[in-house]
């Protein structure tokens, strides 16, 4: 099993210095304003850093200066570790970002693989001094390395372990309250494209379900079993084409002779699905 093991946060809003152990299911409970949402925002920020969209994510959150803990920090320092049980391996990633004028600089970034007490560097990046390590070799970027994005996001795809870590971190998704208004993405036909997740706004729900039905039948049937348990009159889901490369979501119900399309389903059904 592969899972995140621990996260550390220093200087993010109210989280001046926090370290959390992550279990297969972790639940955050507490009063308003103590930083529960900030923990989730940190996960989103780390995912964005692995996707190559750190600059955009920081802008969406109001800029680095607005995020750093007032009076208690001069930089943002984040860390996360991932446990890979089959290899008895732990990968540890750390990132330090400092304000510089209206922008920022990635002051330090590191990715290490640890086998018990023995650790090896995969990425060692300090400002413009960027080093990738693979099979005992040290490789410096020969491409146009973007200093506003992490070295992790720009790791060569042939570097197997760093790329696996980057891919898993980049796939982390934060699901807020789902928008189910009339013209929301989840109610409209969606383009057929590879999708392993439904998207945080449901924009890939249809291609994700279609892919599961065609390529991972057990998982798709588990979803349908859950729908049967929650909605006794539910029969099945269908995905008819409505235009070139576009699919719709159809709900078959025992109570009705005609199918229901996503724009006709209740808010509760869409959120459950």
Secondary structure by P-SEA (a helix, b strand, c coil): cccccbbbbcccccccbbbbbbccbbbbbbcccccaaaaaaaaaaaaaaaaccaaaaaaaacccccccccccccbbbbbbbbbbccccbbbbbbbbbbbccccccccccbbbbbcccbbbbcbbbcccbbbbbcccccccccccccccccccccccccccaaaaaaaaaaabbbbccccccccccccccccccccccccccccaaaaaaaaaacccaaaaaaaaaaaaaacccccbbbbbbccccbbbbbbbbcccccccccccccaaaaaac
